[in-house]
Amino acid sequence: MDQIVLEASKRSRIGKKVAPLRREGKLPAILYGKSIEKPIPVTLNGAETEKVLRTASSSSLIVVNIEGEEHTTLVRDFQVDYVRGTLQHVDFLVVSLTEKVRASVAVVVEGVAPIIEEEGGLLVSGTEQVEVESLPQNLPERFLVDVSVLESFGSSLHVRDLAVPEDVTILTDLDELLVVATAPALEEVEEEVLDEELEEGEEGAEGEEGEAGGESPAAESSDEESKE
């Protein structure tokens, strides 16, 4: 992946004083980490940062250029205004390329499970993030999980089945479930059987009514003869 660079400026406004910055299209953020003496409050271009973070993952390295001073970072947290759907603040962890870090890597399911395609049912997902440790530049962008190997109900994939680079250590429990192929819900099967039984019952009832209707004229004729 190409290097991601965000241009930033130092800021002196903090707390509630940052509201005017947001109205100007600027995004407040902060950089922190062991490799810098103290946290650095900054402002970023709001629209550009949102565009970058839509495509970046939690393990993507982002270079924040503060007036010519570059810092390699990972996004550690962000705040969103859910009414407006806009970013409000971002926390960047400054990392050293010579020290290992921990990060969460997204699990992405791909392919089609043969059993689901042929018999129906459902793919049930387990954990969607896997915690890893490695040098920052070796962090995977994502882990791909190919479900085309799931050929029977109950077959599953776990963290231990991931293809992991040698220089990356998995910290999540290796027995953690990623995805499992499940049979159609029992309730659905029972409903289908019940519908079939009801249909058969209705057909039987219609046949009985027809037979009863056939005897009725003979009975009426007998009664009339006795009256005569």
Phi, psi and omega in degrees: 000140179296152179296135179261124181235132175241132177274135183222160176231144177294148179228151178254340179284133178223170178064220183290348181287353182276352182305315179299329179296318180297323179293337178272003180087012179262152182244118176290143178208171178217143175249136178212165179153169183293334186276358175238151187295317181209160180303146181244109175287135180220169171236146180235165171288119186299310183296317181294319180294317178299319179298317180293315185288342176293328183260341180279153176254176180291348178251009179281134175280132179234124178271120177259116181264107181260094177052046177096350179257113186267138177230128176276128188223166167237143175285122181256334180195157174205154180245140183235139170275103186288343176285312180271342182072032182239153175291143178246329183194148178227138174254123178250128175267120177282128183240158175258136181287356179251002180237136180290148178228162175254141180208158176265132181245133183289145175257123182244123180275134177223162179088182180234130178282120182305318183295324180288321180293324185272322188246356185084200182099198188212143171269120180256123181273147175257235180294140182251357178224138178239129180276134182226169175223133178189177170295146185308319183288349180258001181295130177292146176289323181194163172249126178267134179242115182269111184273005180291352178271355181275100188251000179211156178295135181096344177290145189211168176233141182236175180304324180296344181272356181290147173273108187246129177301152183298329184270014178239133179253129177276129179257338178290148177307126183294339179272002180296134182286137174258311181199146180220143177270122182245148180290163176305146182303140181300325181299321180295318179296316181297321179296320179297317180296318180297318179299318179297318180295321179295318179298317179296321180296320179295320179296319179295320180295321179296323179294319180294321180296323179296318180295318180296321180295330181288331182278338188300315181298321180297319180295318180296321181295320180296319181295319181296321181295320181293328180288324181291000000 
